[in-house]
Amino acid sequence: MSKKTWIISGSCLTAVVVAAVIIAFTNPFAAPPVAKAATVTAEVGTVTTVVSGKGAIAAAATSNASFVKPGTITGIAVTVGQTVAVGQDLATTDPADADRELNKAQSALSAAESALENARSSYWTASKALDSARAAFAAAPADAPERATLGDAVREQEISLPSRDTEVVAAAKTRDDAAAEVAAAQAARDQTVLKAPMAGVVTAINGTVGSVASGGGSSSDSAGSGSEKPPAGLITISDVSALRVTASIPEADIAKVVLQQTAVVALAASGDAPISGTVISVAPTPQTTTEGVVTYAVTIQLIDPPAGIKLGQTGFVSIATAEAADVVTLPSEAVKLTAPGEGTVQLVVKKGAPAKTVKVKTGLTGNGLAEITDGVSAGDVVEIGSATPSEDPGTEEPVS
């Protein structure tokens, strides 16, 4: 009987001990564990300030090729994506009207050339007749009865010759005008064949065989030129040998942007490394959205863009506006700014000891870093970020 009672009592004692342990570990009123803040070491590095914007990848130059005069399209000789050379045939319109005008002009020119030849022949005939009359008059004796008649013949020829010369001049002008008409008619005939105004890649065709081309002639546009975009042509050709992106930069940052600054462009739909670039233009006038946001267009020339880049892709632009190299740096979140160029950090003096608030002076801030010009040296350790539980608070040793 007594042996059985002892066993039951032992079991109860064990249960009480276990319950006490569980209560101790789950007691909401128990003191929190010792926490240890994350730290970071001040290092010598480079701080770069940047301004950001975004825009679309575009060709350095684009040409919208169109016929000069309206006409029915009879052929299109290229396809989208095709590479073309300058002067290559792109499309044709019906040349019937132009051919008729050219034939008419050529016939008029032929008639004018014949008239000029006749006028010249008459002039030379009259000129020779004058020479003959003068020779006969000079050969006749002074007392010859026919001398008076020969003199009258000379005077008649001298009076008529200038009119022959005037006829030649007028005929020559008529011939020249007719030649100009032929040249104009030939140009109009040539314009029924649309040729590539520049070398590049065909990026759009805005017409089909049988439709009527609107005319108006070709126009060109350079990315970032700041000019209003020209209307779309029948065939658009883009020079993809050089690519650019024109980014919209907020008005608060535009004063920091100047020509020749370096930039990087990250493509939204690509895992490739950012593309290097150079600022080549800064628009002098702003753009204002319907919401009233004011931005300025800044064009960046891409350097060695990847082969797979596509026109129209979104590019996120970062322009380096200032740089401080070989300076003491800390992550920006480790510095609490108190005034422009001033702040405080939590300097770790000894491991396990509370951090000391230290005033610092700051320089450039960018790329996640802050330049520290005074108050902290390379190698100093400061607290950063949120505190994390620590199993071992450590000993009070100087931080090396």
Steps between C-alpha positions, in 0.01 A plus 500: 500500500774753598710413192212574263432835670866607451486434129191720458661779700812488283292532186321803638829662594631452148187662353533801728864553400416479128210744541723744686756488220230564235360792700846648535556493124154634410458756775389825327633702790851361467780748406576516121821346374801721462499662152801583292487767224642429156823682428699616199859611456588833341698442179688698239301505179331708232171687537310595189191717487251426225178633355256257349237485231367268235435501129480280193789365295509674163717516191738793474328601177172404335367587156135489397514439125198618298422577137510868410165486320195283571456193287376144492762261639593239240778323687682477834850356468598461867376334818510595865834405653686517170829691486513752217771718346466867421338545157349150494153466342227473764168534316337626178183684398320496165724697257244543218427870562868577551591317179248705302634827637857389428416408138325834453799691640744303286297577186501871585872489552553332166297769326688776682834351402390492131385862519831601651690320227292681233559836666872440514499394132317821401746706696801340337342537154435871561848542642657346190280715272625810682860390457438443126332840461784674673755319284315595179471862609869513586596350160291738290685801356410829655346627176319175416125552435412196717689626805193680633291185466769292678507753783123475543532118521761528774279732703200270467703202623639698792148602603357144480786314675420617858144372469640161403716510814193583713319202351790273602496632858123451529520149353778411741290617796206296377730197470633554854149532644398181322806323639404614850150361445650167397718497812198572719294233325786252536528582870126444539539167320790407727286584802265216414781278632555551874865458595656457843618843625739333744650163584339303780234248591139519384296533819154577362301483177183710508336406171413218264504441125186657353459763770560869433820654638432836660815674376680778677857380468743340745600639839767414753521505877794465737437353845524769760493784250225665700303574183147389442481152357433495124190323368531132423602425143415212274820320603696573817873430505704508821877522534556235765878526480473757780239480776384760748248543777332826586405504867267735684691655791306678780544877515647471851797306358552651154744770621746224591505354148753624244639374171753214499401364840514122522185296541378142518182367346328189636247330276168419663457169318856374515725338755810630324742735667419873473621672183749786523413831340581869469272804528494665155213747533295676765176661388487871584122499534284279723232246434186518714268205548123529533550459875725806503827311554792688343792306355783562253607271217859376532646284224762234574709343224544129575851354489527142367133401545432124497408337172153399615382845601172608340372841401231619737624305803472688828833614638549612860767770496741594777722800429810550715502869596784502758759259641728485803772233479722356773288639783370354826153355443215354699168363385252787487269331752779505760504881500222707656505841330439794731575786259645542151848348512461387864374192680562246773602134512494241775869424546588166658784568748515156666337172422202446725496862614229748397581690180603864529324773304761684294453807280628470146530720195379367171577566135344331200220250541420248229500138390392402852806660662577817690837675491631570850738795505547523879409310816562142384810336354541195281481191719261650758193289573153651525159354567265467205149373443272328749621311805516121489496252793843404627581178678837629620534866596879462485765659719599866523794495263609800291371483144790456266 
